Amino acid sequence: MANFVADTQIHGHSVKEKVWRFWMGTFRSKDNQRVCADTVLTCRTTALQTSNPERYVSRALLYSLLIGLLLFPCTSLLAQNAKAKELYNQAIKLFGERKANEAIPFMEQAVKQDPDFVDAYLKLGQLYEFTRRYEPAVAAYRNAIKIQPDSPASGAAYQSLSNTLLRLGRYAEALPYLEKFQTLFPPQSVQGKRIGRQIESARFAQEAVQHPQPVDPKPLSPVLQTTPSQYFPVLTADEQTLVFTALKPEGDEDLLTSTFNGETWSPPVSLDASINTPDNEGTASLSADGRMLVFTACQGRKGFGSCDLYLSRKTGNDWSAPENLGSSVNTRFYESQPSLSADGRRLYFVSDRPGGKGRRDIWRSDLDGEGNWREPVNIGEPVNTAFNEASPFIHANGQSLFFASEGHVGMGGYDLFVSDSSATGWSSPANLGYPINTSEDQASLFVAANGKRAYYSFEEQKDGVSQKSRLYAFDLPESLRERVKPVSYLKGIVADAKTKKPLAATVELIDLATNQVVSRVQADQQTGQYTAVLPSGGEYALYVSVPGYLFKSLSFDFTQKRDAGAGMSMNVPLEPAIAGETAKETLNNLFFETGRYDLADKSRTELDRLSAFLKASPAVKIEIAGHTDDRGDAAANLTLSQKRAQAVVAYLTKTGVDPGRIRAAGFGKTRPLVPNTSDENRRLNRRIEWRVL
């Protein structure tokens, strides 16, 4: 998958420039003669904590940074042959002049002059790695080990060789060297434990490769390839709008968008002039309706730290000027890689602020009732580790969190994992398996709301060198579909039933079992368009409301087997709450046993909503009308419809509504909505309606 470390939006020198500078510092470290094998892992840790790579650092480059720290020369590894020393110094001089390929022959001659020159073999392997010649690098490291296989002084060679083999996915070859390397340290030492973790990952990777996931990634569309690289794709719930980060030839990162018409993607365009600038913008996240965007920017905007998160909202076709999320979310530390919940009211992101479990952790913040982001909380173990986590993505179901981590057992470097939220916390993260994960770094996975497809960026390579990153997609394997709870979505337009004017309605989804709001979204005030995510596995009430209008109630029962994840379209006309009008609405979330008038407990959601409407409109009087189907005795049906209407009035009265404002009426089977010709039609005719008097 995406073979890079998710470390975007850090403006400055190019990656190549920074790597060269780092290597130069390593090659010229003449004062570090005493830094030997017992400190190499400490050096490696320091490199990860202090390096600040620009945009994306490929795993090969990251390892180059680490290997540089491992190869400080030790006195026990230096040459005894004067000619070998001269050749060695000449190679380092050429490297300092940015002539790595010309330096290699001199280092090769140095080891020929002195076959026991361990440091020359190490530097030779390093030069080979820098020039992407991995097989010769492996051979050079092996030669260094052969000279002193049991000496702690060879620890750097063991580390470099095993890292290279792991990076190449040659786990079986790496294991013996890792196991030998581990014996050079006390079992309970920090270094010994770290190597033990590498051994565990190598064994896991061997097993994963033998049992691959059935995935077949395909490029998303050549139409999208208008820049050298594209990455971090995010989509709306209907998978018809795509936003991604694009790297332009001049090195600028912008957010581009494309739409899908059912067959093809449109040519991508800049998301908005108010969002994209000459500096870098990227790693965006969208709400399910595509009208709320959070993205990362690190330069050119006034912020709190090295990278900050910004918010923009879409009205009609226009995006608002981005706003910094404020000092509760953004700090003087690093904040990036946001992921919004489907309704845009919960935000996950990555930060290295104090108080975490490791270096970069995943944090969470919620939007309060007044539109302010609350103080973020670290989502803790078992998701976060003492190492780096990256690229969180919260699925539209609000429960499945996909993320990248180098702290959990995997294929090597950053792997993709999934963890599920429950009342007791997060589940133990599960590795997504091979070939979703490989020996390269993986990041930036997006899973569609219906749980069927996954989108990601794949870094194409040639001869081990990263060429470009492209957008890919694949069908999620059955093993992952089983644990990712799919969600459906409902979308449409809310408008005045008479004038057809679009309305900025509030759309709320409520769990009937708990009477809790599951999500709350706003329809676009210019277009009236809305998209609401509908979870599976429960009964839900959906309310569409605007002050001054009768609210619309819809009922969704997902307890029965159905096509989970299927999208639905429904335009919602709202009737003005005007006295004397004949307009009425059905209360679709009232429940009675057959032939009875006792209100089921789950009816309280609907009744509380109607009570709140009446209290907010103290001058309004309403009629509650009961209706039945044509089955049974007509007189009995008339009585039943009247008693059901009266049961509703009684509940409203108990909530404090003046009984003089509510009238109950029963009509039995006399006013059917549709002909009583089927069970479905009869269900529609058994109803409670309300209208303004």
Buried (B, 14 or more C-beta within 10 A) or exposed (E): BBBBBBBBBBBEEEBEEBBBEBBBEBBEBEEBBEBBBBBBBBBBBEBBEEBEBBBBBBBBBBBBBBBBBBBBBBEBBBBEBEEBBBBBEBBBBBBBEEEBEEBBEBBBBBBEBBEBBBBBBBBBBBBBBBBBBBEBBBBBBBBBBEBBEEBBBBBBBBBBBBBBBBBBBBBEBBBEBBBBBBEBBEEEBEBBBBBBBBBEBBBBBBEBBEEEBEBEBEEBBEEBBBBBBBBBBBBBBBBBBBBBBBBBEEEBBBBBBBBBEEEEBBEBEEBBEEBBBEBBBBBBBBBBBBBBBBBBBBBEEEBBBBBBBBBBBBBEEEBBEBEBBBEEBBBEBBBBBBBBBBBBBBBBBBBBBEEBBBBBBBBBBBBEEEEEBBEBEBBBEBBBBEBBBBBBBBBBBBBBBBBBBBBBBBBBBBBBBBBBBEEEEBBEBBBBBBBBBBBBBBBBBBBBBBBBBBBBBBBEBEEBEBEBBBBBBBBBBEEBBEEBBBBBBBBBBBBBBEEEEBBBBBBBBBBBEEEEBBBBBBBBEEBBBBBBBBBBEBBBBBBBBBEEBBBBBBBBEBEEEEEBBEBEEBEBBBBBBEEEBEBBBBBBBBBBEEEEBEBEEBBBBBBBBBBBBBBEBEEBBBBBBBBBBBEBEEEEBBBBBBBBBBBBBEBBBEBEBEEEBBBBBBBBBEEBEEEBEEEEBBEBBBBBBBBBE
